[in-house]
């Protein structure tokens, strides 16, 4: 799986904005691997079912990324449309 990291409005390495070690700590708290293991342990899902769900999710994300990259930039005059403030 290809990973994309965005920093601001350009492609770049966002890790420069993170304190060292923060990312590792976040991965340790990630609930998805724990839920995956629980589903397998409890027999609520098979390895094949979970692999299919993961493949579908990855395909949807890749499709969304491609759509965003292939889309035209918005017109400058639209910069302040649909902006709401209280």
N, CA, C and O atoms as CSV, one atom per row, in Angstrom:
chain,resi,resn,atom,element,x,y,z
A,1,UNK,N,N,0.850,-1.185,0.000
A,1,UNK,CA,C,0.000,0.000,0.000
A,1,UNK,C,C,0.884,1.233,0.000
A,1,UNK,O,O,1.807,1.342,0.807
A,2,UNK,N,N,0.605,2.157,-0.899
A,2,UNK,CA,C,1.376,3.384,-0.973
A,2,UNK,C,C,0.858,4.357,0.079
A,2,UNK,O,O,-0.350,4.480,0.276
A,3,UNK,N,N,1.762,5.036,0.745
A,3,UNK,CA,C,1.370,5.967,1.787
A,3,UNK,C,C,1.594,7.394,1.302
A,3,UNK,O,O,2.628,7.700,0.709
A,4,UNK,N,N,0.632,8.254,1.553
A,4,UNK,CA,C,0.736,9.659,1.192
A,4,UNK,C,C,0.742,10.471,2.470
A,4,UNK,O,O,-0.116,10.294,3.336
A,5,UNK,N,N,1.701,11.349,2.581
A,5,UNK,CA,C,1.738,12.248,3.729
A,5,UNK,C,C,1.667,13.662,3.203
A,5,UNK,O,O,2.416,14.037,2.301
A,6,UNK,N,N,0.777,14.439,3.763
A,6,UNK,CA,C,0.615,15.814,3.323
A,6,UNK,C,C,1.058,16.761,4.425
A,6,UNK,O,O,0.768,16.545,5.602
A,7,UNK,N,N,1.754,17.797,4.035
A,7,UNK,CA,C,2.155,18.840,4.979
A,7,UNK,C,C,1.632,20.151,4.420
A,7,UNK,O,O,2.135,20.649,3.413
A,8,UNK,N,N,0.636,20.703,5.064
A,8,UNK,CA,C,0.039,21.929,4.557
A,8,UNK,C,C,-0.656,21.668,3.241
A,8,UNK,O,O,-1.473,20.752,3.137
A,9,UNK,N,N,-0.343,22.458,2.240
A,9,UNK,CA,C,-1.015,22.345,0.952
A,9,UNK,C,C,-0.175,21.645,-0.098
A,9,UNK,O,O,-0.544,21.645,-1.273
A,10,UNK,N,N,0.933,21.052,0.287
A,10,UNK,CA,C,1.798,20.395,-0.687
A,10,UNK,C,C,2.187,19.017,-0.196
A,10,UNK,O,O,2.102,18.715,0.994
A,11,UNK,N,N,2.617,18.185,-1.134
A,11,UNK,CA,C,3.094,16.855,-0.766
A,11,UNK,C,C,4.452,17.034,-0.096
A,11,UNK,O,O,5.325,17.721,-0.626
A,12,UNK,N,N,4.621,16.436,1.033
A,12,UNK,CA,C,5.878,16.543,1.739
A,12,UNK,C,C,5.881,15.620,2.929
A,12,UNK,O,O,4.994,14.779,3.075
A,13,UNK,N,N,6.849,15.768,3.758
A,13,UNK,CA,C,6.980,14.905,4.923
A,13,UNK,C,C,6.403,15.603,6.145
A,13,UNK,O,O,7.008,16.533,6.678
A,14,UNK,N,N,5.243,15.158,6.583
A,14,UNK,CA,C,4.566,15.768,7.729
A,14,UNK,C,C,5.236,15.414,9.047
A,14,UNK,O,O,4.929,16.015,10.077
A,15,UNK,N,N,6.131,14.461,9.029
A,15,UNK,CA,C,6.767,14.032,10.279
A,15,UNK,C,C,7.572,15.157,10.922
A,15,UNK,O,O,7.832,15.111,12.124
A,16,UNK,N,N,7.964,16.147,10.163
A,16,UNK,CA,C,8.691,17.280,10.720
A,16,UNK,C,C,7.863,18.088,11.705
A,16,UNK,O,O,8.408,18.845,12.508
A,17,UNK,N,N,6.547,17.928,11.644
A,17,UNK,CA,C,5.652,18.659,12.534
A,17,UNK,C,C,5.303,17.877,13.789
A,17,UNK,O,O,4.624,18.401,14.672
A,18,UNK,N,N,5.745,16.658,13.882
A,18,UNK,CA,C,5.408,15.760,14.993
A,18,UNK,C,C,6.576,15.649,15.956
A,18,UNK,O,O,7.728,15.588,15.527
A,19,UNK,N,N,6.296,15.622,17.247
A,19,UNK,CA,C,7.378,15.316,18.192
A,19,UNK,C,C,7.881,13.893,17.943
A,19,UNK,O,O,7.097,13.003,17.615
A,20,UNK,N,N,9.163,13.687,18.097
A,20,UNK,CA,C,9.740,12.365,17.865
A,20,UNK,C,C,9.077,11.328,18.763
A,20,UNK,O,O,8.910,11.552,19.962
A,21,UNK,N,N,8.705,10.204,18.184
A,21,UNK,CA,C,8.084,9.125,18.934
A,21,UNK,C,C,6.574,9.205,19.017
A,21,UNK,O,O,5.926,8.240,19.422
A,22,UNK,N,N,5.997,10.345,18.639
A,22,UNK,CA,C,4.544,10.487,18.746
A,22,UNK,C,C,3.817,9.467,17.864
A,22,UNK,O,O,2.831,8.865,18.289
A,23,UNK,N,N,4.302,9.281,16.651
A,23,UNK,CA,C,3.647,8.369,15.716
A,23,UNK,C,C,3.655,6.936,16.247
A,23,UNK,O,O,2.649,6.233,16.146
A,24,UNK,N,N,4.777,6.503,16.808
A,24,UNK,CA,C,4.847,5.152,17.374
A,24,UNK,C,C,3.831,4.990,18.501
A,24,UNK,O,O,3.187,3.947,18.613
A,25,UNK,N,N,3.688,5.999,19.319
A,25,UNK,CA,C,2.729,5.946,20.413
A,25,UNK,C,C,1.296,5.857,19.910
A,25,UNK,O,O,0.460,5.181,20.508
A,26,UNK,N,N,1.019,6.541,18.811
A,26,UNK,CA,C,-0.329,6.487,18.238
A,26,UNK,C,C,-0.624,5.108,17.672
A,26,UNK,O,O,-1.737,4.603,17.823
A,27,UNK,N,N,0.355,4.493,17.023
A,27,UNK,CA,C,0.152,3.145,16.489
A,27,UNK,C,C,-0.099,2.140,17.607
A,27,UNK,O,O,-0.875,1.202,17.429
A,28,UNK,N,N,0.541,2.322,18.743
A,28,UNK,CA,C,0.330,1.413,19.879
A,28,UNK,C,C,-1.102,1.503,20.410
A,28,UNK,O,O,-1.625,0.531,20.956
A,29,UNK,N,N,-1.736,2.668,20.251
A,29,UNK,CA,C,-3.101,2.874,20.746
A,29,UNK,C,C,-4.159,2.607,19.671
A,29,UNK,O,O,-5.354,2.715,19.943
A,30,UNK,N,N,-3.734,2.265,18.466
A,30,UNK,CA,C,-4.659,2.058,17.356
A,30,UNK,C,C,-5.638,0.934,17.692
A,30,UNK,O,O,-5.209,-0.197,17.918
A,31,UNK,N,N,-6.939,1.216,17.730
A,31,UNK,CA,C,-7.919,0.191,18.107
A,31,UNK,C,C,-8.230,-0.811,16.994
A,31,UNK,O,O,-8.820,-1.858,17.262
A,32,UNK,N,N,-7.847,-0.513,15.764
A,32,UNK,CA,C,-8.220,-1.391,14.655
A,32,UNK,C,C,-7.565,-2.766,14.753
A,32,UNK,O,O,-8.266,-3.766,14.599
A,33,UNK,N,N,-6.256,-2.872,15.002
A,33,UNK,CA,C,-5.676,-4.217,15.131
A,33,UNK,C,C,-6.286,-5.014,16.285
A,33,UNK,O,O,-6.469,-6.226,16.172
A,34,UNK,N,N,-6.598,-4.345,17.383
A,34,UNK,CA,C,-7.210,-5.040,18.522
A,34,UNK,C,C,-8.604,-5.542,18.162
A,34,UNK,O,O,-8.975,-6.659,18.522
A,35,UNK,N,N,-9.373,-4.724,17.454
A,35,UNK,CA,C,-10.711,-5.148,17.053
A,35,UNK,C,C,-10.631,-6.284,16.051
A,35,UNK,O,O,-11.433,-7.216,16.101
A,36,UNK,N,N,-9.678,-6.216,15.149
A,36,UNK,CA,C,-9.493,-7.287,14.167
A,36,UNK,C,C,-9.212,-8.606,14.881
A,36,UNK,O,O,-9.811,-9.635,14.569
A,37,UNK,N,N,-8.296,-8.559,15.839
A,37,UNK,CA,C,-7.953,-9.763,16.605
A,37,UNK,C,C,-9.162,-10.288,17.372
A,37,UNK,O,O,-9.376,-11.498,17.452
A,38,UNK,N,N,-9.951,-9.376,17.934
A,38,UNK,CA,C,-11.133,-9.798,18.690
A,38,UNK,C,C,-12.171,-10.465,17.789
A,38,UNK,O,O,-12.767,-11.475,18.161
A,39,UNK,N,N,-12.382,-9.897,16.609
A,39,UNK,CA,C,-13.332,-10.482,15.665
A,39,UNK,C,C,-12.909,-11.893,15.279
A,39,UNK,O,O,-13.738,-12.798,15.181
A,40,UNK,N,N,-11.610,-12.070,15.061
A,40,UNK,CA,C,-11.103,-13.406,14.723
A,40,UNK,C,C,-11.250,-14.357,15.902
A,40,UNK,O,O,-11.695,-15.493,15.735
A,41,UNK,N,N,-10.877,-13.897,17.094
A,41,UNK,CA,C,-10.922,-14.730,18.295
A,41,UNK,C,C,-12.347,-15.175,18.615
A,41,UNK,O,O,-12.585,-16.331,18.963
A,42,UNK,N,N,-13.290,-14.239,18.491
A,42,UNK,CA,C,-14.686,-14.533,18.815
A,42,UNK,C,C,-15.415,-15.275,17.694
A,42,UNK,O,O,-16.563,-15.689,17.859
A,43,UNK,N,N,-14.749,-15.438,16.566
A,43,UNK,CA,C,-15.385,-16.114,15.437
A,43,UNK,C,C,-16.426,-15.268,14.731
A,43,UNK,O,O,-17.245,-15.790,13.975
A,44,UNK,N,N,-16.401,-13.957,14.973
A,44,UNK,CA,C,-17.366,-13.058,14.350
A,44,UNK,C,C,-17.024,-12.780,12.891
A,44,UNK,O,O,-17.880,-12.350,12.118
A,45,UNK,N,N,-15.775,-13.026,12.519
A,45,UNK,CA,C,-15.342,-12.821,11.135
A,45,UNK,C,C,-14.175,-13.747,10.858
A,45,UNK,O,O,-13.421,-14.115,11.759
A,46,UNK,N,N,-14.043,-14.115,9.604
A,46,UNK,CA,C,-12.918,-14.958,9.200
A,46,UNK,C,C,-11.793,-14.083,8.656
A,46,UNK,O,O,-11.998,-12.905,8.364
A,47,UNK,N,N,-10.638,-14.652,8.526
A,47,UNK,CA,C,-9.491,-13.943,7.951
A,47,UNK,C,C,-9.834,-13.457,6.542
A,47,UNK,O,O,-9.478,-12.343,6.155
A,48,UNK,N,N,-10.526,-14.305,5.783
A,48,UNK,CA,C,-10.896,-13.949,4.414
A,48,UNK,C,C,-11.868,-12.777,4.381
A,48,UNK,O,O,-11.741,-11.883,3.544
A,49,UNK,N,N,-12.843,-12.780,5.297
A,49,UNK,CA,C,-13.809,-11.683,5.351
A,49,UNK,C,C,-13.116,-10.368,5.698
A,49,UNK,O,O,-13.380,-9.335,5.082
A,50,UNK,N,N,-12.233,-10.415,6.682
A,50,UNK,CA,C,-11.531,-9.197,7.088
A,50,UNK,C,C,-10.596,-8.712,5.986
A,50,UNK,O,O,-10.470,-7.508,5.764
A,51,UNK,N,N,-9.943,-9.636,5.298
A,51,UNK,CA,C,-9.062,-9.250,4.189
A,51,UNK,C,C,-9.871,-8.570,3.085
A,51,UNK,O,O,-9.405,-7.602,2.484
A,52,UNK,N,N,-11.074,-9.070,2.816
A,52,UNK,CA,C,-11.929,-8.462,1.796
A,52,UNK,C,C,-12.362,-7.059,2.215
A,52,UNK,O,O,-12.376,-6.142,1.394
A,53,UNK,N,N,-12.714,-6.891,3.480
A,53,UNK,CA,C,-13.107,-5.569,3.988
A,53,UNK,C,C,-11.936,-4.597,3.874
A,53,UNK,O,O,-12.107,-3.459,3.438
A,54,UNK,N,N,-10.753,-5.047,4.266
A,54,UNK,CA,C,-9.564,-4.194,4.198
A,54,UNK,C,C,-9.230,-3.822,2.756
A,54,UNK,O,O,-8.858,-2.680,2.485
A,55,UNK,N,N,-9.358,-4.770,1.830
A,55,UNK,CA,C,-9.074,-4.489,0.420
A,55,UNK,C,C,-10.073,-3.480,-0.141
A,55,UNK,O,O,-9.700,-2.577,-0.889
A,56,UNK,N,N,-11.343,-3.640,0.225
A,56,UNK,CA,C,-12.358,-2.692,-0.240
A,56,UNK,C,C,-12.096,-1.290,0.311
A,56,UNK,O,O,-12.211,-0.301,-0.413
A,57,UNK,N,N,-11.745,-1.211,1.586
A,57,UNK,CA,C,-11.460,0.094,2.199
A,57,UNK,C,C,-10.251,0.752,1.525
A,57,UNK,O,O,-10.269,1.949,1.237
A,58,UNK,N,N,-9.216,-0.028,1.280
A,58,UNK,CA,C,-8.018,0.518,0.629
A,58,UNK,C,C,-8.353,1.010,-0.774
A,58,UNK,O,O,-7.878,2.069,-1.184
A,59,UNK,N,N,-9.165,0.253,-1.519
A,59,UNK,CA,C,-9.553,0.660,-2.868
A,59,UNK,C,C,-10.355,1.956,-2.842
A,59,UNK,O,O,-10.169,2.820,-3.699
A,60,UNK,N,N,-11.248,2.096,-1.860
A,60,UNK,CA,C,-12.046,3.319,-1.751
A,60,UNK,C,C,-11.175,4.528,-1.441
A,60,UNK,O,O,-11.385,5.611,-1.988
A,61,UNK,N,N,-10.203,4.340,-0.565
A,61,UNK,CA,C,-9.297,5.443,-0.224
A,61,UNK,C,C,-8.458,5.822,-1.440
A,61,UNK,O,O,-8.302,7.006,-1.738
A,62,UNK,N,N,-7.920,4.836,-2.139
A,62,UNK,CA,C,-7.123,5.112,-3.336
A,62,UNK,C,C,-7.950,5.833,-4.391
A,62,UNK,O,O,-7.451,6.743,-5.053
A,63,UNK,N,N,-9.212,5.436,-4.556
A,63,UNK,CA,C,-10.102,6.087,-5.520
A,63,UNK,C,C,-10.331,7.548,-5.121
A,63,UNK,O,O,-10.330,8.434,-5.975
A,64,UNK,N,N,-10.526,7.793,-3.834
A,64,UNK,CA,C,-10.748,9.162,-3.355
A,64,UNK,C,C,-9.499,10.019,-3.554
A,64,UNK,O,O,-9.596,11.187,-3.931
A,65,UNK,N,N,-8.336,9.441,-3.301
A,65,UNK,CA,C,-7.085,10.179,-3.505
A,65,UNK,C,C,-6.917,10.523,-4.979
A,65,UNK,O,O,-6.569,11.653,-5.322
A,66,UNK,N,N,-7.163,9.551,-5.850
A,66,UNK,CA,C,-7.041,9.792,-7.295
A,66,UNK,C,C,-8.012,10.874,-7.737
A,66,UNK,O,O,-7.644,11.757,-8.512
A,67,UNK,N,N,-9.256,10.816,-7.249
A,67,UNK,CA,C,-10.249,11.829,-7.600
A,67,UNK,C,C,-9.767,13.217,-7.169
A,67,UNK,O,O,-9.865,14.175,-7.936
A,68,UNK,N,N,-9.251,13.323,-5.955
A,68,UNK,CA,C,-8.788,14.612,-5.447
A,68,UNK,C,C,-7.619,15.137,-6.272
A,68,UNK,O,O,-7.568,16.321,-6.605
A,69,UNK,N,N,-6.691,14.261,-6.595
A,69,UNK,CA,C,-5.524,14.691,-7.380
A,69,UNK,C,C,-5.898,15.049,-8.811
A,69,UNK,O,O,-5.309,15.965,-9.387
A,70,UNK,N,N,-6.855,14.354,-9.393
A,70,UNK,CA,C,-7.245,14.593,-10.774
A,70,UNK,C,C,-8.221,15.751,-10.926
A,70,UNK,O,O,-8.434,16.231,-12.039
A,71,UNK,N,N,-8.816,16.209,-9.833
A,71,UNK,CA,C,-9.795,17.293,-9.887
A,71,UNK,C,C,-9.093,18.626,-10.124
A,71,UNK,O,O,-7.966,18.855,-9.685
A,72,UNK,N,N,-9.793,19.479,-10.825
A,72,UNK,CA,C,-9.265,20.818,-11.071
A,72,UNK,C,C,-9.261,21.619,-9.771
A,72,UNK,O,O,-10.082,21.394,-8.883
A,73,UNK,N,N,-8.331,22.547,-9.682
A,73,UNK,CA,C,-8.318,23.446,-8.531
A,73,UNK,C,C,-9.570,24.317,-8.577
A,73,UNK,O,O,-10.050,24.657,-9.658
A,74,UNK,N,N,-10.096,24.677,-7.420
A,74,UNK,CA,C,-11.274,25.542,-7.418
A,74,UNK,C,C,-10.916,26.933,-7.943
A,74,UNK,O,O,-9.767,27.369,-7.865
A,75,UNK,N,N,-11.910,27.603,-8.469
A,75,UNK,CA,C,-11.700,28.959,-8.964
A,75,UNK,C,C,-11.431,29.888,-7.785
A,75,UNK,O,O,-12.056,29.743,-6.734
A,76,UNK,N,N,-10.517,30.837,-7.941
A,76,UNK,CA,C,-10.206,31.755,-6.837
A,76,UNK,C,C,-11.434,32.479,-6.300
A,76,UNK,O,O,-11.524,32.734,-5.099
A,77,UNK,N,N,-12.382,32.812,-7.176
A,77,UNK,CA,C,-13.578,33.532,-6.718
A,77,UNK,C,C,-14.475,32.674,-5.820
A,77,UNK,O,O,-15.384,33.192,-5.172
A,78,UNK,N,N,-14.221,31.373,-5.785
A,78,UNK,CA,C,-14.996,30.486,-4.916
A,78,UNK,C,C,-14.344,30.287,-3.542
A,78,UNK,O,O,-14.863,29.534,-2.718
A,79,UNK,N,N,-13.228,30.947,-3.295
A,79,UNK,CA,C,-12.474,30.734,-2.066
A,79,UNK,C,C,-13.276,31.006,-0.792
A,79,UNK,O,O,-13.048,30.368,0.236
A,80,UNK,N,N,-14.193,31.933,-0.858
A,80,UNK,CA,C,-14.943,32.289,0.347
A,80,UNK,C,C,-16.393,31.814,0.304
A,80,UNK,O,O,-17.202,32.238,1.129
A,81,UNK,N,N,-16.731,30.945,-0.641
A,81,UNK,CA,C,-18.080,30.402,-0.668
A,81,UNK,C,C,-18.183,29.256,0.319
A,81,UNK,O,O,-17.206,28.551,0.571
A,82,UNK,N,N,-19.340,29.078,0.863
A,82,UNK,CA,C,-19.612,28.006,1.821
A,82,UNK,C,C,-18.713,28.087,3.066
A,82,UNK,O,O,-18.361,27.067,3.658
A,83,UNK,N,N,-18.355,29.302,3.445
A,83,UNK,CA,C,-17.592,29.532,4.669
A,83,UNK,C,C,-18.555,30.079,5.696
A,83,UNK,O,O,-19.205,31.101,5.476
A,84,UNK,N,N,-18.644,29.387,6.825
A,84,UNK,CA,C,-19.601,29.795,7.857
A,84,UNK,C,C,-18.855,30.113,9.133
A,84,UNK,O,O,-17.933,29.391,9.514
A,85,UNK,N,N,-19.242,31.178,9.790
A,85,UNK,CA,C,-18.637,31.565,11.061
A,85,UNK,C,C,-19.739,32.047,11.985
A,85,UNK,O,O,-20.733,32.628,11.550
A,86,UNK,N,N,-19.540,31.794,13.266
A,86,UNK,CA,C,-20.531,32.236,14.235
A,86,UNK,C,C,-20.153,33.571,14.798
A,86,UNK,O,O,-20.872,34.112,15.638
